[in-house]
């Protein structure tokens, strides 16, 4: 939630996969230019469906740290 631009989908994917968020954002932009009719609706669907990490426990779970 700290590094979000539009919904935080790219940031959340980058954190979950332990990748650089800039690479995910560039890939999302390239995909939206190539296949606009698939990428943009999929992004907004993910924005609606995927819950945000609001608590500290949610943030740990998002990073793969399941220990309390």
mmCIF file as Biopython writes it, N, C-alpha, C and O atoms, coordinates in Angstrom:
data_model
#
loop_
_atom_site.group_PDB
_atom_site.id
_atom_site.type_symbol
_atom_site.label_atom_id
_atom_site.label_alt_id
_atom_site.label_comp_id
_atom_site.label_asym_id
_atom_site.label_entity_id
_atom_site.label_seq_id
_atom_site.pdbx_PDB_ins_code
_atom_site.Cartn_x
_atom_site.Cartn_y
_atom_site.Cartn_z
_atom_site.occupancy
_atom_site.B_iso_or_equiv
_atom_site.auth_seq_id
_atom_site.auth_asym_id
_atom_site.pdbx_PDB_model_num
ATOM 1   N N  . UNK A ? 1  ? 0.805   -1.185  0.000   1.0 0.0 1  A 1 
ATOM 2   C CA . UNK A ? 1  ? 0.000   0.000   0.000   1.0 0.0 1  A 1 
ATOM 3   C C  . UNK A ? 1  ? 0.860   1.266   0.000   1.0 0.0 1  A 1 
ATOM 4   O O  . UNK A ? 1  ? 0.364   2.341   -0.337  1.0 0.0 1  A 1 
ATOM 5   N N  . UNK A ? 2  ? 2.131   1.158   0.370   1.0 0.0 2  A 1 
ATOM 6   C CA . UNK A ? 2  ? 2.971   2.341   0.423   1.0 0.0 2  A 1 
ATOM 7   C C  . UNK A ? 2  ? 3.445   2.778   -0.958  1.0 0.0 2  A 1 
ATOM 8   O O  . UNK A ? 2  ? 3.626   3.972   -1.197  1.0 0.0 2  A 1 
ATOM 9   N N  . UNK A ? 3  ? 3.645   1.842   -1.858  1.0 0.0 3  A 1 
ATOM 10  C CA . UNK A ? 3  ? 4.235   2.148   -3.159  1.0 0.0 3  A 1 
ATOM 11  C C  . UNK A ? 3  ? 3.226   1.914   -4.275  1.0 0.0 3  A 1 
ATOM 12  O O  . UNK A ? 3  ? 3.533   1.255   -5.269  1.0 0.0 3  A 1 
ATOM 13  N N  . UNK A ? 4  ? 2.035   2.449   -4.110  1.0 0.0 4  A 1 
ATOM 14  C CA . UNK A ? 4  ? 1.006   2.199   -5.106  1.0 0.0 4  A 1 
ATOM 15  C C  . UNK A ? 4  ? 0.790   3.429   -5.968  1.0 0.0 4  A 1 
ATOM 16  O O  . UNK A ? 4  ? 0.931   4.563   -5.511  1.0 0.0 4  A 1 
ATOM 17  N N  . UNK A ? 5  ? 0.448   3.185   -7.213  1.0 0.0 5  A 1 
ATOM 18  C CA . UNK A ? 5  ? 0.117   4.258   -8.138  1.0 0.0 5  A 1 
ATOM 19  C C  . UNK A ? 5  ? -1.367  4.212   -8.441  1.0 0.0 5  A 1 
ATOM 20  O O  . UNK A ? 5  ? -2.116  5.124   -8.091  1.0 0.0 5  A 1 
ATOM 21  N N  . UNK A ? 6  ? -1.775  3.154   -9.086  1.0 0.0 6  A 1 
ATOM 22  C CA . UNK A ? 6  ? -3.169  3.005   -9.467  1.0 0.0 6  A 1 
ATOM 23  C C  . UNK A ? 6  ? -3.637  1.639   -8.970  1.0 0.0 6  A 1 
ATOM 24  O O  . UNK A ? 6  ? -3.560  0.648   -9.697  1.0 0.0 6  A 1 
ATOM 25  N N  . UNK A ? 7  ? -4.107  1.593   -7.769  1.0 0.0 7  A 1 
ATOM 26  C CA . UNK A ? 7  ? -4.604  0.352   -7.205  1.0 0.0 7  A 1 
ATOM 27  C C  . UNK A ? 7  ? -3.556  -0.493  -6.514  1.0 0.0 7  A 1 
ATOM 28  O O  . UNK A ? 7  ? -3.909  -1.305  -5.658  1.0 0.0 7  A 1 
ATOM 29  N N  . UNK A ? 8  ? -2.291  -0.342  -6.840  1.0 0.0 8  A 1 
ATOM 30  C CA . UNK A ? 8  ? -1.226  -1.095  -6.201  1.0 0.0 8  A 1 
ATOM 31  C C  . UNK A ? 8  ? -1.043  -2.505  -6.728  1.0 0.0 8  A 1 
ATOM 32  O O  . UNK A ? 8  ? -0.359  -3.309  -6.094  1.0 0.0 8  A 1 
ATOM 33  N N  . UNK A ? 9  ? -1.628  -2.827  -7.858  1.0 0.0 9  A 1 
ATOM 34  C CA . UNK A ? 9  ? -1.532  -4.183  -8.406  1.0 0.0 9  A 1 
ATOM 35  C C  . UNK A ? 9  ? -0.090  -4.512  -8.790  1.0 0.0 9  A 1 
ATOM 36  O O  . UNK A ? 9  ? 0.421   -5.566  -8.410  1.0 0.0 9  A 1 
ATOM 37  N N  . UNK A ? 10 ? 0.560   -3.645  -9.522  1.0 0.0 10 A 1 
ATOM 38  C CA . UNK A ? 10 ? 1.943   -3.896  -9.945  1.0 0.0 10 A 1 
ATOM 39  C C  . UNK A ? 10 ? 2.877   -3.970  -8.738  1.0 0.0 10 A 1 
ATOM 40  O O  . UNK A ? 10 ? 3.774   -4.811  -8.689  1.0 0.0 10 A 1 
ATOM 41  N N  . UNK A ? 11 ? 2.662   -3.094  -7.778  1.0 0.0 11 A 1 
ATOM 42  C CA . UNK A ? 11 ? 3.479   -3.101  -6.572  1.0 0.0 11 A 1 
ATOM 43  C C  . UNK A ? 11 ? 3.278   -4.394  -5.784  1.0 0.0 11 A 1 
ATOM 44  O O  . UNK A ? 11 ? 4.241   -4.983  -5.292  1.0 0.0 11 A 1 
ATOM 45  N N  . UNK A ? 12 ? 2.038   -4.827  -5.668  1.0 0.0 12 A 1 
ATOM 46  C CA . UNK A ? 12 ? 1.754   -6.068  -4.952  1.0 0.0 12 A 1 
ATOM 47  C C  . UNK A ? 12 ? 2.353   -7.288  -5.639  1.0 0.0 12 A 1 
ATOM 48  O O  . UNK A ? 12 ? 2.880   -8.181  -4.975  1.0 0.0 12 A 1 
ATOM 49  N N  . UNK A ? 13 ? 2.274   -7.328  -6.953  1.0 0.0 13 A 1 
ATOM 50  C CA . UNK A ? 13 ? 2.878   -8.437  -7.696  1.0 0.0 13 A 1 
ATOM 51  C C  . UNK A ? 13 ? 4.382   -8.428  -7.517  1.0 0.0 13 A 1 
ATOM 52  O O  . UNK A ? 13 ? 4.993   -9.479  -7.325  1.0 0.0 13 A 1 
ATOM 53  N N  . UNK A ? 14 ? 4.989   -7.241  -7.579  1.0 0.0 14 A 1 
ATOM 54  C CA . UNK A ? 14 ? 6.441   -7.135  -7.418  1.0 0.0 14 A 1 
ATOM 55  C C  . UNK A ? 14 ? 6.888   -7.584  -6.031  1.0 0.0 14 A 1 
ATOM 56  O O  . UNK A ? 14 ? 7.899   -8.275  -5.899  1.0 0.0 14 A 1 
ATOM 57  N N  . UNK A ? 15 ? 6.149   -7.201  -5.006  1.0 0.0 15 A 1 
ATOM 58  C CA . UNK A ? 15 ? 6.503   -7.610  -3.652  1.0 0.0 15 A 1 
ATOM 59  C C  . UNK A ? 15 ? 6.330   -9.111  -3.491  1.0 0.0 15 A 1 
ATOM 60  O O  . UNK A ? 15 ? 7.192   -9.778  -2.918  1.0 0.0 15 A 1 
ATOM 61  N N  . UNK A ? 16 ? 5.236   -9.642  -3.985  1.0 0.0 16 A 1 
ATOM 62  C CA . UNK A ? 16 ? 4.966   -11.073 -3.860  1.0 0.0 16 A 1 
ATOM 63  C C  . UNK A ? 16 ? 6.016   -11.908 -4.581  1.0 0.0 16 A 1 
ATOM 64  O O  . UNK A ? 16 ? 6.456   -12.933 -4.062  1.0 0.0 16 A 1 
ATOM 65  N N  . UNK A ? 17 ? 6.421   -11.476 -5.776  1.0 0.0 17 A 1 
ATOM 66  C CA . UNK A ? 17 ? 7.395   -12.228 -6.571  1.0 0.0 17 A 1 
ATOM 67  C C  . UNK A ? 17 ? 8.843   -11.849 -6.229  1.0 0.0 17 A 1 
ATOM 68  O O  . UNK A ? 17 ? 9.780   -12.461 -6.742  1.0 0.0 17 A 1 
ATOM 69  N N  . UNK A ? 18 ? 9.027   -10.842 -5.366  1.0 0.0 18 A 1 
ATOM 70  C CA . UNK A ? 18 ? 10.339  -10.333 -4.989  1.0 0.0 18 A 1 
ATOM 71  C C  . UNK A ? 18 ? 11.107  -9.835  -6.210  1.0 0.0 18 A 1 
ATOM 72  O O  . UNK A ? 18 ? 12.284  -10.144 -6.394  1.0 0.0 18 A 1 
ATOM 73  N N  . UNK A ? 19 ? 10.408  -9.055  -7.042  1.0 0.0 19 A 1 
ATOM 74  C CA . UNK A ? 19 ? 10.983  -8.443  -8.238  1.0 0.0 19 A 1 
ATOM 75  C C  . UNK A ? 19 ? 10.964  -6.934  -8.070  1.0 0.0 19 A 1 
ATOM 76  O O  . UNK A ? 19 ? 10.343  -6.412  -7.144  1.0 0.0 19 A 1 
ATOM 77  N N  . UNK A ? 20 ? 11.638  -6.241  -8.957  1.0 0.0 20 A 1 
ATOM 78  C CA . UNK A ? 20 ? 11.637  -4.786  -8.943  1.0 0.0 20 A 1 
ATOM 79  C C  . UNK A ? 20 ? 10.300  -4.279  -9.482  1.0 0.0 20 A 1 
ATOM 80  O O  . UNK A ? 20 ? 9.834   -4.730  -10.529 1.0 0.0 20 A 1 
ATOM 81  N N  . UNK A ? 21 ? 9.694   -3.352  -8.769  1.0 0.0 21 A 1 
ATOM 82  C CA . UNK A ? 21 ? 8.374   -2.851  -9.162  1.0 0.0 21 A 1 
ATOM 83  C C  . UNK A ? 21 ? 8.436   -2.111  -10.496 1.0 0.0 21 A 1 
ATOM 84  O O  . UNK A ? 21 ? 7.454   -2.108  -11.239 1.0 0.0 21 A 1 
ATOM 85  N N  . UNK A ? 22 ? 9.554   -1.493  -10.810 1.0 0.0 22 A 1 
ATOM 86  C CA . UNK A ? 22 ? 9.679   -0.783  -12.093 1.0 0.0 22 A 1 
ATOM 87  C C  . UNK A ? 22 ? 9.565   -1.739  -13.268 1.0 0.0 22 A 1 
ATOM 88  O O  . UNK A ? 22 ? 8.965   -1.400  -14.288 1.0 0.0 22 A 1 
ATOM 89  N N  . UNK A ? 23 ? 10.136  -2.928  -13.135 1.0 0.0 23 A 1 
ATOM 90  C CA . UNK A ? 23 ? 10.040  -3.924  -14.213 1.0 0.0 23 A 1 
ATOM 91  C C  . UNK A ? 23 ? 8.604   -4.378  -14.424 1.0 0.0 23 A 1 
ATOM 92  O O  . UNK A ? 23 ? 8.164   -4.562  -15.559 1.0 0.0 23 A 1 
ATOM 93  N N  . UNK A ? 24 ? 7.882   -4.556  -13.340 1.0 0.0 24 A 1 
ATOM 94  C CA . UNK A ? 24 ? 6.483   -4.978  -13.442 1.0 0.0 24 A 1 
ATOM 95  C C  . UNK A ? 24 ? 5.652   -3.875  -14.098 1.0 0.0 24 A 1 
ATOM 96  O O  . UNK A ? 24 ? 4.792   -4.154  -14.933 1.0 0.0 24 A 1 
ATOM 97  N N  . UNK A ? 25 ? 5.910   -2.635  -13.720 1.0 0.0 25 A 1 
ATOM 98  C CA . UNK A ? 25 ? 5.150   -1.519  -14.307 1.0 0.0 25 A 1 
ATOM 99  C C  . UNK A ? 25 ? 5.447   -1.363  -15.793 1.0 0.0 25 A 1 
ATOM 100 O O  . UNK A ? 25 ? 4.538   -1.119  -16.587 1.0 0.0 25 A 1 
ATOM 101 N N  . UNK A ? 26 ? 6.719   -1.502  -16.170 1.0 0.0 26 A 1 
ATOM 102 C CA . UNK A ? 26 ? 7.075   -1.405  -17.591 1.0 0.0 26 A 1 
ATOM 103 C C  . UNK A ? 26 ? 6.425   -2.554  -18.364 1.0 0.0 26 A 1 
ATOM 104 O O  . UNK A ? 26 ? 5.909   -2.348  -19.462 1.0 0.0 26 A 1 
ATOM 105 N N  . UNK A ? 27 ? 6.448   -3.751  -17.801 1.0 0.0 27 A 1 
ATOM 106 C CA . UNK A ? 27 ? 5.824   -4.896  -18.467 1.0 0.0 27 A 1 
ATOM 107 C C  . UNK A ? 27 ? 4.316   -4.685  -18.613 1.0 0.0 27 A 1 
ATOM 108 O O  . UNK A ? 27 ? 3.735   -5.038  -19.639 1.0 0.0 27 A 1 
ATOM 109 N N  . UNK A ? 28 ? 3.695   -4.118  -17.603 1.0 0.0 28 A 1 
ATOM 110 C CA . UNK A ? 28 ? 2.253   -3.840  -17.676 1.0 0.0 28 A 1 
ATOM 111 C C  . UNK A ? 28 ? 1.948   -2.808  -18.756 1.0 0.0 28 A 1 
ATOM 112 O O  . UNK A ? 28 ? 0.958   -2.937  -19.476 1.0 0.0 28 A 1 
ATOM 113 N N  . UNK A ? 29 ? 2.785   -1.793  -18.871 1.0 0.0 29 A 1 
ATOM 114 C CA . UNK A ? 29 ? 2.589   -0.778  -19.901 1.0 0.0 29 A 1 
ATOM 115 C C  . UNK A ? 29 ? 2.767   -1.372  -21.291 1.0 0.0 29 A 1 
ATOM 116 O O  . UNK A ? 29 ? 1.977   -1.098  -22.195 1.0 0.0 29 A 1 
ATOM 117 N N  . UNK A ? 30 ? 3.803   -2.184  -21.461 1.0 0.0 30 A 1 
ATOM 118 C CA . UNK A ? 30 ? 4.042   -2.820  -22.761 1.0 0.0 30 A 1 
ATOM 119 C C  . UNK A ? 30 ? 2.889   -3.753  -23.117 1.0 0.0 30 A 1 
ATOM 120 O O  . UNK A ? 30 ? 2.416   -3.753  -24.253 1.0 0.0 30 A 1 
ATOM 121 N N  . UNK A ? 31 ? 2.439   -4.545  -22.150 1.0 0.0 31 A 1 
ATOM 122 C CA . UNK A ? 31 ? 1.309   -5.442  -22.404 1.0 0.0 31 A 1 
ATOM 123 C C  . UNK A ? 31 ? 0.038   -4.672  -22.741 1.0 0.0 31 A 1 
ATOM 124 O O  . UNK A ? 31 ? -0.755  -5.108  -23.575 1.0 0.0 31 A 1 
ATOM 125 N N  . UNK A ? 32 ? -0.152  -3.530  -22.094 1.0 0.0 32 A 1 
ATOM 126 C CA . UNK A ? 32 ? -1.359  -2.760  -22.401 1.0 0.0 32 A 1 
ATOM 127 C C  . UNK A ? 32 ? -1.289  -2.133  -23.790 1.0 0.0 32 A 1 
ATOM 128 O O  . UNK A ? 32 ? -2.322  -1.937  -24.431 1.0 0.0 32 A 1 
ATOM 129 N N  . UNK A ? 33 ? -0.094  -1.820  -24.258 1.0 0.0 33 A 1 
ATOM 130 C CA . UNK A ? 33 ? 0.039   -1.299  -25.618 1.0 0.0 33 A 1 
ATOM 131 C C  . UNK A ? 33 ? -0.169  -2.389  -26.665 1.0 0.0 33 A 1 
ATOM 132 O O  . UNK A ? 33 ? -0.724  -2.138  -27.735 1.0 0.0 33 A 1 
ATOM 133 N N  . UNK A ? 34 ? 0.281   -3.598  -26.346 1.0 0.0 34 A 1 
ATOM 134 C CA . UNK A ? 34 ? 0.173   -4.713  -27.291 1.0 0.0 34 A 1 
ATOM 135 C C  . UNK A ? 34 ? -1.236  -5.299  -27.292 1.0 0.0 34 A 1 
ATOM 136 O O  . UNK A ? 34 ? -1.805  -5.561  -28.352 1.0 0.0 34 A 1 
ATOM 137 N N  . UNK A ? 35 ? -1.782  -5.498  -26.128 1.0 0.0 35 A 1 
ATOM 138 C CA . UNK A ? 35 ? -3.097  -6.153  -26.037 1.0 0.0 35 A 1 
ATOM 139 C C  . UNK A ? 35 ? -4.002  -5.370  -25.095 1.0 0.0 35 A 1 
ATOM 140 O O  . UNK A ? 35 ? -4.338  -5.837  -24.006 1.0 0.0 35 A 1 
ATOM 141 N N  . UNK A ? 36 ? -4.386  -4.193  -25.521 1.0 0.0 36 A 1 
ATOM 142 C CA . UNK A ? 36 ? -5.166  -3.272  -24.696 1.0 0.0 36 A 1 
ATOM 143 C C  . UNK A ? 36 ? -6.459  -3.896  -24.191 1.0 0.0 36 A 1 
ATOM 144 O O  . UNK A ? 36 ? -6.834  -3.697  -23.036 1.0 0.0 36 A 1 
ATOM 145 N N  . UNK A ? 37 ? -7.142  -4.648  -25.044 1.0 0.0 37 A 1 
ATOM 146 C CA . UNK A ? 37 ? -8.456  -5.166  -24.685 1.0 0.0 37 A 1 
ATOM 147 C C  . UNK A ? 37 ? -8.412  -6.308  -23.682 1.0 0.0 37 A 1 
ATOM 148 O O  . UNK A ? 37 ? -9.452  -6.717  -23.166 1.0 0.0 37 A 1 
ATOM 149 N N  . UNK A ? 38 ? -7.228  -6.825  -23.401 1.0 0.0 38 A 1 
ATOM 150 C CA . UNK A ? 38 ? -7.102  -7.886  -22.402 1.0 0.0 38 A 1 
ATOM 151 C C  . UNK A ? 38 ? -6.461  -7.351  -21.125 1.0 0.0 38 A 1 
ATOM 152 O O  . UNK A ? 38 ? -6.942  -7.635  -20.028 1.0 0.0 38 A 1 
ATOM 153 N N  . UNK A ? 39 ? -5.397  -6.589  -21.253 1.0 0.0 39 A 1 
ATOM 154 C CA . UNK A ? 39 ? -4.621  -6.150  -20.093 1.0 0.0 39 A 1 
ATOM 155 C C  . UNK A ? 39 ? -5.377  -5.165  -19.214 1.0 0.0 39 A 1 
ATOM 156 O O  . UNK A ? 39 ? -5.397  -5.326  -17.994 1.0 0.0 39 A 1 
ATOM 157 N N  . UNK A ? 40 ? -5.986  -4.170  -19.793 1.0 0.0 40 A 1 
ATOM 158 C CA . UNK A ? 40 ? -6.666  -3.142  -19.003 1.0 0.0 40 A 1 
ATOM 159 C C  . UNK A ? 40 ? -7.847  -3.719  -18.216 1.0 0.0 40 A 1 
ATOM 160 O O  . UNK A ? 40 ? -7.956  -3.446  -17.020 1.0 0.0 40 A 1 
ATOM 161 N N  . UNK A ? 41 ? -8.739  -4.507  -18.838 1.0 0.0 41 A 1 
ATOM 162 C CA . UNK A ? 41 ? -9.814  -5.114  -18.025 1.0 0.0 41 A 1 
ATOM 163 C C  . UNK A ? 41 ? -9.277  -6.082  -16.966 1.0 0.0 41 A 1 
ATOM 164 O O  . UNK A ? 41 ? -9.826  -6.158  -15.867 1.0 0.0 41 A 1 
ATOM 165 N N  . UNK A ? 42 ? -8.220  -6.815  -17.286 1.0 0.0 42 A 1 
ATOM 166 C CA . UNK A ? 42 ? -7.640  -7.738  -16.308 1.0 0.0 42 A 1 
ATOM 167 C C  . UNK A ? 42 ? -7.052  -6.970  -15.123 1.0 0.0 42 A 1 
ATOM 168 O O  . UNK A ? 42 ? -7.174  -7.408  -13.979 1.0 0.0 42 A 1 
ATOM 169 N N  . UNK A ? 43 ? -6.421  -5.838  -15.388 1.0 0.0 43 A 1 
ATOM 170 C CA . UNK A ? 43 ? -5.860  -5.013  -14.317 1.0 0.0 43 A 1 
ATOM 171 C C  . UNK A ? 43 ? -6.965  -4.518  -13.389 1.0 0.0 43 A 1 
ATOM 172 O O  . UNK A ? 43 ? -6.843  -4.617  -12.168 1.0 0.0 43 A 1 
ATOM 173 N N  . UNK A ? 44 ? -8.042  -3.985  -13.964 1.0 0.0 44 A 1 
ATOM 174 C CA . UNK A ? 44 ? -9.130  -3.475  -13.137 1.0 0.0 44 A 1 
ATOM 175 C C  . UNK A ? 44 ? -9.864  -4.600  -12.414 1.0 0.0 44 A 1 
ATOM 176 O O  . UNK A ? 44 ? -10.350 -4.402  -11.300 1.0 0.0 44 A 1 
ATOM 177 N N  . UNK A ? 45 ? -9.951  -5.771  -13.028 1.0 0.0 45 A 1 
ATOM 178 C CA . UNK A ? 45 ? -10.554 -6.921  -12.342 1.0 0.0 45 A 1 
ATOM 179 C C  . UNK A ? 45 ? -9.693  -7.332  -11.145 1.0 0.0 45 A 1 
ATOM 180 O O  . UNK A ? 45 ? -10.218 -7.639  -10.075 1.0 0.0 45 A 1 
ATOM 181 N N  . UNK A ? 46 ? -8.380  -7.336  -11.328 1.0 0.0 46 A 1 
ATOM 182 C CA . UNK A ? 46 ? -7.475  -7.666  -10.224 1.0 0.0 46 A 1 
ATOM 183 C C  . UNK A ? 46 ? -7.589  -6.624  -9.118  1.0 0.0 46 A 1 
ATOM 184 O O  . UNK A ? 46 ? -7.533  -6.965  -7.937  1.0 0.0 46 A 1 
ATOM 185 N N  . UNK A ? 47 ? -7.749  -5.362  -9.491  1.0 0.0 47 A 1 
ATOM 186 C CA . UNK A ? 47 ? -7.891  -4.278  -8.530  1.0 0.0 47 A 1 
ATOM 187 C C  . UNK A ? 47 ? -9.127  -4.493  -7.661  1.0 0.0 47 A 1 
ATOM 188 O O  . UNK A ? 47 ? -9.109  -4.202  -6.465  1.0 0.0 47 A 1 
ATOM 189 N N  . UNK A ? 48 ? -10.189 -4.998  -8.261  1.0 0.0 48 A 1 
ATOM 190 C CA . UNK A ? 48 ? -11.430 -5.232  -7.530  1.0 0.0 48 A 1 
ATOM 191 C C  . UNK A ? 48 ? -11.362 -6.511  -6.701  1.0 0.0 48 A 1 
ATOM 192 O O  . UNK A ? 48 ? -11.837 -6.539  -5.566  1.0 0.0 48 A 1 
ATOM 193 N N  . UNK A ? 49 ? -10.776 -7.566  -7.258  1.0 0.0 49 A 1 
ATOM 194 C CA . UNK A ? 49 ? -10.813 -8.891  -6.634  1.0 0.0 49 A 1 
ATOM 195 C C  . UNK A ? 49 ? -9.768  -9.074  -5.542  1.0 0.0 49 A 1 
ATOM 196 O O  . UNK A ? 49 ? -10.082 -9.618  -4.484  1.0 0.0 49 A 1 
ATOM 197 N N  . UNK A ? 50 ? -8.533  -8.632  -5.772  1.0 0.0 50 A 1 
ATOM 198 C CA . UNK A ? 50 ? -7.428  -8.885  -4.840  1.0 0.0 50 A 1 
ATOM 199 C C  . UNK A ? 50 ? -7.550  -7.931  -3.653  1.0 0.0 50 A 1 
ATOM 200 O O  . UNK A ? 50 ? -7.624  -6.716  -3.832  1.0 0.0 50 A 1 
ATOM 201 N N  . UNK A ? 51 ? -7.571  -8.486  -2.439  1.0 0.0 51 A 1 
ATOM 202 C CA . UNK A ? 51 ? -7.690  -7.610  -1.262  1.0 0.0 51 A 1 
ATOM 203 C C  . UNK A ? 51 ? -6.373  -6.898  -0.976  1.0 0.0 51 A 1 
ATOM 204 O O  . UNK A ? 51 ? -5.296  -7.414  -1.274  1.0 0.0 51 A 1 
ATOM 205 N N  . UNK A ? 52 ? -6.472  -5.728  -0.404  1.0 0.0 52 A 1 
ATOM 206 C CA . UNK A ? 52 ? -5.279  -4.965  -0.036  1.0 0.0 52 A 1 
ATOM 207 C C  . UNK A ? 52 ? -4.700  -5.459  1.282   1.0 0.0 52 A 1 
ATOM 208 O O  . UNK A ? 52 ? -5.422  -5.971  2.137   1.0 0.0 52 A 1 
ATOM 209 N N  . UNK A ? 53 ? -3.400  -5.300  1.436   1.0 0.0 53 A 1 
ATOM 210 C CA . UNK A ? 53 ? -2.730  -5.677  2.679   1.0 0.0 53 A 1 
ATOM 211 C C  . UNK A ? 53 ? -2.795  -4.487  3.621   1.0 0.0 53 A 1 
ATOM 212 O O  . UNK A ? 53 ? -2.000  -3.554  3.508   1.0 0.0 53 A 1 
ATOM 213 N N  . UNK A ? 54 ? -3.736  -4.520  4.546   1.0 0.0 54 A 1 
ATOM 214 C CA . UNK A ? 54 ? -3.952  -3.378  5.436   1.0 0.0 54 A 1 
ATOM 215 C C  . UNK A ? 54 ? -3.275  -3.552  6.788   1.0 0.0 54 A 1 
ATOM 216 O O  . UNK A ? 54 ? -2.752  -2.588  7.346   1.0 0.0 54 A 1 
ATOM 217 N N  . UNK A ? 55 ? -3.279  -4.757  7.315   1.0 0.0 55 A 1 
ATOM 218 C CA . UNK A ? 55 ? -2.664  -4.983  8.616   1.0 0.0 55 A 1 
ATOM 219 C C  . UNK A ? 55 ? -1.230  -5.462  8.440   1.0 0.0 55 A 1 
ATOM 220 O O  . UNK A ? 55 ? -0.810  -5.844  7.347   1.0 0.0 55 A 1 
ATOM 221 N N  . UNK A ? 56 ? -0.499  -5.432  9.529   1.0 0.0 56 A 1 
ATOM 222 C CA . UNK A ? 56 ? 0.894   -5.897  9.496   1.0 0.0 56 A 1 
ATOM 223 C C  . UNK A ? 56 ? 0.954   -7.391  9.180   1.0 0.0 56 A 1 
ATOM 224 O O  . UNK A ? 56 ? 1.879   -7.837  8.501   1.0 0.0 56 A 1 
ATOM 225 N N  . UNK A ? 57 ? -0.005  -8.160  9.654   1.0 0.0 57 A 1 
ATOM 226 C CA . UNK A ? 57 ? -0.065  -9.589  9.359   1.0 0.0 57 A 1 
ATOM 227 C C  . UNK A ? 57 ? -0.306  -9.839  7.871   1.0 0.0 57 A 1 
ATOM 228 O O  . UNK A ? 57 ? 0.290   -10.743 7.286   1.0 0.0 57 A 1 
ATOM 229 N N  . UNK A ? 58 ? -1.171  -9.044  7.265   1.0 0.0 58 A 1 
ATOM 230 C CA . UNK A ? 58 ? -1.424  -9.156  5.824   1.0 0.0 58 A 1 
ATOM 231 C C  . UNK A ? 58 ? -0.157  -8.857  5.026   1.0 0.0 58 A 1 
ATOM 232 O O  . UNK A ? 58 ? 0.134   -9.537  4.042   1.0 0.0 58 A 1 
ATOM 233 N N  . UNK A ? 59 ? 0.591   -7.848  5.446   1.0 0.0 59 A 1 
ATOM 234 C CA . UNK A ? 59 ? 1.826   -7.482  4.746   1.0 0.0 59 A 1 
ATOM 235 C C  . UNK A ? 59 ? 2.872   -8.582  4.854   1.0 0.0 59 A 1 
ATOM 236 O O  . UNK A ? 59 ? 3.589   -8.850  3.889   1.0 0.0 59 A 1 
ATOM 237 N N  . UNK A ? 60 ? 2.969   -9.226  6.021   1.0 0.0 60 A 1 
ATOM 238 C CA . UNK A ? 60 ? 3.907   -10.339 6.181   1.0 0.0 60 A 1 
ATOM 239 C C  . UNK A ? 60 ? 3.496   -11.513 5.305   1.0 0.0 60 A 1 
ATOM 240 O O  . UNK A ? 60 ? 4.340   -12.146 4.671   1.0 0.0 60 A 1 
ATOM 241 N N  . UNK A ? 61 ? 2.205   -11.802 5.270   1.0 0.0 61 A 1 
ATOM 242 C CA . UNK A ? 61 ? 1.698   -12.904 4.454   1.0 0.0 61 A 1 
ATOM 243 C C  . UNK A ? 61 ? 1.940   -12.629 2.971   1.0 0.0 61 A 1 
ATOM 244 O O  . UNK A ? 61 ? 2.247   -13.548 2.213   1.0 0.0 61 A 1 
ATOM 245 N N  . UNK A ? 62 ? 1.805   -11.375 2.557   1.0 0.0 62 A 1 
ATOM 246 C CA . UNK A ? 62 ? 2.010   -11.002 1.167   1.0 0.0 62 A 1 
ATOM 247 C C  . UNK A ? 62 ? 3.471   -11.226 0.757   1.0 0.0 62 A 1 
ATOM 248 O O  . UNK A ? 62 ? 3.755   -11.581 -0.387  1.0 0.0 62 A 1 
ATOM 249 N N  . UNK A ? 63 ? 4.377   -11.017 1.691   1.0 0.0 63 A 1 
ATOM 250 C CA . UNK A ? 63 ? 5.805   -11.210 1.413   1.0 0.0 63 A 1 
ATOM 251 C C  . UNK A ? 63 ? 6.248   -12.660 1.586   1.0 0.0 63 A 1 
ATOM 252 O O  . UNK A ? 63 ? 7.417   -12.978 1.367   1.0 0.0 63 A 1 
ATOM 253 N N  . UNK A ? 64 ? 5.330   -13.539 1.977   1.0 0.0 64 A 1 
ATOM 254 C CA . UNK A ? 64 ? 5.646   -14.950 2.130   1.0 0.0 64 A 1 
ATOM 255 C C  . UNK A ? 64 ? 6.152   -15.309 3.508   1.0 0.0 64 A 1 
ATOM 256 O O  . UNK A ? 64 ? 6.600   -16.436 3.715   1.0 0.0 64 A 1 
ATOM 257 N N  . UNK A ? 65 ? 6.097   -14.390 4.460   1.0 0.0 65 A 1 
ATOM 258 C CA . UNK A ? 65 ? 6.528   -14.655 5.824   1.0 0.0 65 A 1 
ATOM 259 C C  . UNK A ? 65 ? 5.305   -15.014 6.644   1.0 0.0 65 A 1 
ATOM 260 O O  . UNK A ? 65 ? 4.563   -14.140 7.093   1.0 0.0 65 A 1 
ATOM 261 N N  . UNK A ? 66 ? 5.102   -16.312 6.834   1.0 0.0 66 A 1 
ATOM 262 C CA . UNK A ? 66 ? 3.912   -16.779 7.524   1.0 0.0 66 A 1 
ATOM 263 C C  . UNK A ? 66 ? 4.144   -16.946 9.016   1.0 0.0 66 A 1 
ATOM 264 O O  . UNK A ? 66 ? 3.202   -17.267 9.740   1.0 0.0 66 A 1 
ATOM 265 N N  . UNK A ? 67 ? 5.375   -16.738 9.508   1.0 0.0 67 A 1 
ATOM 266 C CA . UNK A ? 67 ? 5.658   -16.848 10.931  1.0 0.0 67 A 1 
ATOM 267 C C  . UNK A ? 67 ? 5.097   -15.623 11.656  1.0 0.0 67 A 1 
ATOM 268 O O  . UNK A ? 67 ? 5.113   -14.509 11.131  1.0 0.0 67 A 1 
ATOM 269 N N  . UNK A ? 68 ? 4.615   -15.849 12.842  1.0 0.0 68 A 1 
ATOM 270 C CA . UNK A ? 68 ? 4.025   -14.727 13.599  1.0 0.0 68 A 1 
ATOM 271 C C  . UNK A ? 68 ? 5.026   -14.064 14.467  1.0 0.0 68 A 1 
ATOM 272 O O  . UNK A ? 68 ? 4.698   -13.107 15.168  1.0 0.0 68 A 1 
#
